[in-house]
Amino acid sequence: GNIYLVLNSIAASSPSYNLTVEAVTLVNGDSGASIETISNDTVLYKSTNGIHFDALPEAGIDVVATVEPDAASVHFSLMNTESGAVESGIDSAAPWALSDAVADSAFLDSPASADYELTITSFAADGVAGDPLTLVFAVVDEPFNPVTQPVALTDETGTNVLKLKLLASMPTDDDPRGVFLSRRLRINCIIPGFDDDVYVCMESLGIIRRVDATSGAISDWFDVYAAINATTDRQLDNLATFPHSGLRGMAFHDDFLTNGLFYTSHLETRPSETGLPYVGDDIADAVADSVIAEWRYDSGAVDAASYRPLLRIAMPTFPEEDVAYENAIKQIAMHDGDLYVSVGDGAIETVDLLGGRGNNALGKVLRITPDGATAYEYSIPADNPFVDDDSYPDEAFAVGFRNPHTICFTSAGEAIVSDIGRDNAEEVNMLVSGGDYGWNEREGTFVHNANGGGLLVGVGLELPANDTGFTYPVAQFGHEGGKQGAGYQVTLSQSVAGGFPVETDSELAGRYYYGDFPEKGPIYYSYLDDMRAAVTDSDPDTLTQATTYLARIEYYDADDTLVLETIHFRDVVNYEAAKKGLSEQTRNDMRFGLGPDGQLLISSKRDGNIYLVLNSIAASSPSYNLTVEAVTLVNGDSGASIETISNDTVLYKSTNGIHFDALPEAGIDVVATVEPDAASVHFSLMNTESGAVESGIDSAAPWALSDAVADSAFLDSPASADYELTITSFAADGVAGDPLTLVFAVVDEPFNPVTQPVALTDETGTNVLKLKLLASMPTDDDPRGVFLSRRLRINCIIPGFDDDVY
């Protein structure tokens, strides 16, 4: 009883020239990869590492505009406003690409930085032009970037896609500390527990929250802030020494299930008592102390009175500043009974305090054994490399770091430490006992000019030929679009956010993920095997690094619908931040974490959300518990889908090709869609009348029994027969799931004298009808007393002399 409107039979709108351009995107002219959607005042950078333009001057770009569907054509004009050079004259079919408009590098390089004016005019079929759209964007040079190994935009080995979905969202109305909204959302650390949960350090609130790794349910687990206030004369310094204040990180003891011990790193206000033991000297004018504390979980709760300070580092101040920017303990990690502690160098974007290579805790990774029972009681592992070395404290395990942002371990026991650079190099390091990672004499694989001056002035010098004594990164990337003059802002890589390895049975297995946290937030990864193979302590000419790959982000909503594709994590943050009533974020402030089953998590200090990386989840267990979701017959020549079959389906051999498109001549494929953890599928198709069997196919997804019935005799003997299709799926370990058996019939049709086939395609134009419901007859209108299906019967529709149909 419905009337459906064929949308694409509607005449073009009048006036037809009233068109608007919806989006303008730059596309790489060689690879076709989308670069950026531009609007007025967009600033784009020429990139030595190829993130923005993939060697733009060499490759050229296309300009693609998406316009309203009733535009007949679009004209582009792209002008360099400095030189006056113009590329124009393109008037082509959708998506209206100004192909290789700037393939001539001189068009971009003269001058090196310039504004470009892009004018787009759309035309209707009658040739009338709409109002032109003009966008002005800048293409500018970047600061010197010494890292010349390009970031890889594609990955020939596997997928470069991260599939993200919101797991948990911290509440905006929970404010026990009286801090403003953006502070109470700051997530600083996510670690797995010994259950099905992850544990989250809320930096300014000073609270550890527990998050169900499946449902995302959030509960408060332990209030560190309140416990410190209750048991000491100090308090958690959660605001005074911003930006690096509050609760920094946590780690569970390896034997937590039996001893209940765990550890936090945090900032405390200065103690009133004197004579406390410090790693390195106490500093009289320090603004706060960075502390490692031990706590005990017992009988279902953390005992606040169990607070035991283990390690204390004074945070220095400087004449011009009131905070020690890179001094706080960064992260901690437990491995084989020892606690590893990464500590910043104590500088404020400078190269003071010996740059991590002095006889103090600063700029180092420390290792202690927390085996004592009283305050500040711990052991020094006997194999710590600097025991009895007066140059460094006994606690030091590796030296020469600026800002060792994150420390983690692989399942093989290898420690990975990311180190934030000062000028133009960001590092990922494999931790070596006794290693000197070079700061402040080295940054990445370059000599750093430790002149104490401003940023972006001390990097880029090549290593000397006789260089020895330093351990260099296994992966590095440069600052692209660094701090610019003339109002340009930092656009891309500037501070590495260290991550975690993915070692699940997933498509991301064998990779270490990391990112850039200040601004747009690209996410990178390197292969663990490549990192292990990197040469890091040899002659400068033979040093190697693992390739840094750029991940592409797909973001899915609660209904598993893809809603966003981007290379910038900040886009995901802003997509969700708007739902919390937050303003548009200029930073992304990503942090990485791991779930209890090794799944990768990413959070943001800006929106208080934790995102699950869907394709890092291990394959389901048991892996052989598989079911076949659908079986579809596919034409073996054309590939067109014919019909999804189930038991008792009846299919016809058709002279007009509707059902099988001349099946006996073309043959068919049988395609099964199965659960994604199937390794392979085996098919057996039997003609139950003749006993003939086609089988033996065991191939990759979508597991096609290719041309199984290409032999017409297999269908034609006898002319009508039942066919039994058996499908068995196999796991990677070779275990078979329960077989699925379907029986369907293929029968002759009544004689049909019309032999001219019905055409399934139309080379002249579209064969698509776009339908939409226009009107629906009422079901409760029954003036005749007829049953429902009769009162809905529409027999004729004609237009009147008004705007109605009859």
Helices and strands as residue ranges (DSSP letters): E 2-6, G 7-9, E 21-28, E 34-37, E 43-45, H 56-59, E 61-67, E 73-80, E 86-92, E 97-98, H 105-109, E 114-123, E 133-140, E 161-169, H 181-184, E 187-192, E 197-202, E 207-212, E 218-223, H 224-231, E 247-252, H 256-259, E 261-268, E 288-298, E 301-315, E 329-335, E 338-343, G 353-356, E 364-368, E 396-399, E 404-409, E 415-419, E 425-430, E 442-443, E 446-447, E 475-478, E 496-497, E 501-502, E 511-516, E 523-527, H 528-533, G 540-542, E 549-550, E 552-556, E 562-566, H 569-577, G 578-580, E 590-594, E 600-604, E 609-613, G 614-616, E 628-635, E 641-644, E 650-652, H 663-666, E 668-674, E 680-687, E 693-699, E 704-705, H 712-716, E 721-730, E 740-747, E 771-776, H 788-791
